[in-house]
Amino acid sequence: MKVAVVRETRPGEARVAMVPELVGELTALGCLVLVEPGAGDRAEFTDEAYVDAGAVLDEGAVRQADLVLAVQPPDPAVVREMRSGAALISFLPVRQEREVVVALRDAGVTSFAMELVPRISRAQPMDALSSQAFVAGYRAAIVASGLLRRFLPMSITAAGTVPPAEVVVLGAGVAGLQAIATMQRLGAVVRAYDVRASAAEEIASLGAVPIDLGLAPLDGAAGYAREMTAARSARQQELLAPYVANADVLITTAAVPGLRAPVLVSRAMVEAMRPGSVVVDIAAEAGGNVEGVRPGEIVRIGQAQVWGGADVTSQLPAPASQLYARNVLSLLTSMTLPGDSAVFAPDFADEIVAGCAVTRDGAIVHPPTRDLIG
Ligand code: NAD
């Protein structure tokens, strides 16, 4: 079984789908690992490191492969180079990537979308949404610390006491909790808010203070949040305003699956922040939690610097790739019969395989995508 590791081509993408450290596990399964030269360059993994780990550099890797590994969905032109009957594992946001899905269907490629892996306990090692959110949350805290021209921890010195920074985190999913944990470690005073009922306990377990707005929880399906009504959004903003105004650092990470990110903070709320305040919005690419944020830019709103995240995980490309590659390897292993020459044999009756399969045998097999594209 030939496994190809592609060189990512999208601007801003610095990760790679397989790292040298895990190549040995693929070869032990019975796979031949073909790596496009330079695939790991932007993630700080050299061609030599892949070769030393047992991979073969091959510019034509995709054309020969039984299974292609990527981070971003490959361009339709690359899909058309793949063998009919070959498979792809990558992120594949089907709503935004209809052209790629159609190309995969028409090329007879079997494709698996990492973001569709069901979030059940057995699939935790394959959960790339969590691993990448973990990276983004950490990065958000570090970016905010770097932009803030103040101390984070309280410091008692002979020349007086420096007060700790006040940090507010909105959205306490995987990314938000990691931002909270990182800010706690750096010594800031952290308060956080999330609409899910279980969030307050998770926030408190990290030593941060849950913000209680006295509003009803908004739990939706599968442990995710529900969308806010316009009235709820207005009320939530009103109640959050004093917390935001008092923050030296505001980090926002809120998302609702399949929808634009909810706007939690209005321009007026940011304008009420003190001089030198810092806002980091990692939902910027999904529309932003903060009004006026721009992905990939720092804009000034009132007296605050507002940082909009773009390709946030690619800002820590080596660890993001390591974690993603481990997720991919776990999924791949569950679908492979090991041997002298391994065989890719996904069991479509398995909940995980069925959950993340998008195309198979010239058809779209993911029902919502089929409804969308046909
Ligand atoms: P996400 O990226 O979809 O959203 C981030 C956070 O934003 C969520 O916590 C959400 O509740 C919050 N949010 C949405 N709207 C909001 C609003 N209006 N105001 C404030 N906060 C808002 O979420 P995620 O990080 O993927 O995690 C979502 C849930 O899935 C969590 O309960 C998490 O524990 C759970 N989860 C389960 C597994 C598993 O069982 N394998 C794995 C990962 C996450």
Residues whose N, C-alpha, C, O or C-beta is under 5 A from the ligand:
A	BS01	NAD	R119 I120 S121 Q124 S130 L170 G171 A172 G173 V174 A175 Y193 D194 V195 R196 A222 G223 Y224 A225 R226 M228 T253 A254 A255 V256 P257 P262
